[in-house]
Amino acid sequence: MAITAKQVKELRDKTQAGMMDVKKALVEADGDMDKATELLREHGLVKAAKKSGNIAAEGLAEIAVDGNSAAIVEVNAETDFVASNDKFKNFVSGVTKTIAANKPADLKAALALDLDGETIDEAAKSLTAVIGEKINVRRFDVETKEDGDVFGSYLHNGGQIAVLVTLKGGDEATAKDVAMHVAAINPKYLSREEVPADELQHETEIFTEETKNEGKPEKIIPRIVEGRVNKWLSEISLLDQEFVKDSSMTVGQYVASKGAELKGFKRFEVGEGMEKKENDFAAEVADQAK
């Protein structure tokens, strides 16, 4: 059957595939739009599979609140400029809202959730074919709160860092202030009580040897070590850190001054802990010249 320009445009708008690919698929499908879409997806998924070994360490982190639940999600791509792609941003937003609403138990369950008629995993592969970069939902966390609690969120640099804070009492403005602090200072624990005993013991031993090597008198070494351990704990524990917006108080004191209690926080920084692709510019130029 004859394929019209309107059909070609409609399928291109839907799939973002090339004009000749769209026309070929429509001809093969005898004008059936759904079948043609599936044909394009099949070809696209083959291309996506070839990218499965690529490093996806860029992307965006996002936060969505759904009643008393909130999700923080990281979705990766291969290059940083993909973060400005509207299709990628819409995908990240959709995934985050879906996870917040459904509260999956783990990543496998999250990837199986429905997103506009296909699973999140299928949607990621479809987007990989469209954008031409490996798209990967890397991780997520879902936090829940009581009716009297407050969520606060902050996205730094458009989503390169995302922070979700939960307060008991207080208000969203206070929670957001704490979230901004977490984004900037990156505390390791909520309080010093959360520091594992083995980590505390390890640091104490290091400070003890360090102090001995400085030639300090034996009798004052325990007091010096105690001071250094306390300083270290105050640097890694959110409640004990100097508040970035007012260094005259700690974060714990700031939250208390607002009639609130800090219950927890989550901080995602895009690509943290991942190997990032190093581009060899000279090799790229040579490759282009071939």
DAMOBEL-V692834 format. One line per field, one symbol per residue. burial: + if it has 24 or more other C-alpha atoms within 12 Angstrom, else -. A space follows every 50 residues. Layout:
BEGIN
burial->???
END
This chain:
BEGIN
burial->--+---++-+++-++++---++++++----+++--++-+++-+++--+-- ---++++++++++++---++++++++++++-++----++-++++++++++ ++++--+--++++-+----++++++++++++++++++++++++++---++ ++++++--++++++++++++++-+++++++++++++++++++--+----- ---+--++--+-------------+---+--++++++++++++------+ +++++----++++++++++++-------------------
END
